[in-house]
Amino acid sequence: MLFGITPGTTLVRVTDWNFTVIFGPWRLTTARSNIRSTAVTGPYKTLKTIGPPHLSLADRGLTCATNAQQGLCVQFAEPVPGIEPTGLLRHPGVTVTVADCAGLAAALA
């Protein structure tokens, strides 16, 4: 239960209007209309998949990963808050390692 990340505290939710990622105590949500594109990515280095969300120093993208095999990178039209509580740091995209990357991509299309 490192960092409060367990199967019960991780979730990706898609509704008619919103896309939400919950990863332990971290939350990211945006309107589905803000999703610009998706791409299946991976594999990843193990260090990128251990612990809390990882922030890319190159582009400020967020990675919420529980495995090193495969994930879905979701790019936003307008960056959204996610890793810190003030909302000052915004992310142009998030990568999530879900069981069905193709299914999530289809749901977001």
N, C-alpha and C positions, 0 to 999 in steps of 0.2 A: 504494500500500500504506500509505496514511495510517492511523496508529493500529493497524496490523496487521489491518485489515478488508479481506478479499479474498473472492472467491467460495468459496475453499477453507477459509476460517475463519468462515464464517457458516452457520448451520444452525438450522432449527426441527424438532424431533423430537417426535413423538407416539407413545407406546406405550400398551399397555393400562392402565398405571398412572400414567405421568408425562408432563408437558409440559416440554420443555427448549428454551431459546433460547441459542444460542452466537453471539456477535457479536464477532469478534476475541478478545481476551483476557477479555472479559466473559461471565459465565454466569448464567443464571437457570433454576431448575428447581423444579417444584412437582408435587404429586399432582394427577391429573386431577380428583379429587373436590373439589379446592380451586377449580376454575374455576366462577365464578358466572354469567358471561355473556360473549358476544362480540358485536362490532358492526363492520361494515365502515365505515371512515372515510376521509377524504381529500377533496380534495387538501390537501397541506401546504405550508407555506412552505419554500422551498429550504433556508434556514438550519437547519431542524429535521432535515434529511436528510443533512447533511454532517458527517463525522467520527464521533466516538465516540457511545455512547448519550446521549440527551438526557434530563435530569431535569426534570419539570414542577415548577415552584415552587408551582403552585396546589394540586396533589394528590399530589405525589411519584411520579406515574406515570412509567414509563420508555418511551422511544421508541427502537427499534432499526430505523433506516430506511436504505434504499439507493435509494429513489426518492420522488418527491414526489406521485405520482399517487394511490395507494391503499394501505391497510393494514388489518390486523385488530387491533382493540383487544380484549384479553383481560382481563377483570376477575376478581379473586380474592376469595374469601370471607374469607381471612386474608392480609394482606400478606406478601410474600416478599422475601428479600434478592436483590440483583443488581448494583448499580452499584459498590459498594465492598466490599473484602474482609472486613471485620469482621462484616458482617451486621447492624450496628446500624440502618442505614437500610433500611427495608422499603417495598416498592412495592405499591399496591393494584391495579395493572394494568400491562400492557405492550402496546405497539403494535408490531407487526412488519409489514414490507412484504414479503410473500411473493408469488410469482407467481400463486397461486390462493387468494385470500382466502376465497371461498365454500367451496372444498374443505377448507381448514383449519378453518373454522367448523363444517362438517359433521363432520369428524373429531373435533372437541372436544365435539360435542353428545352 
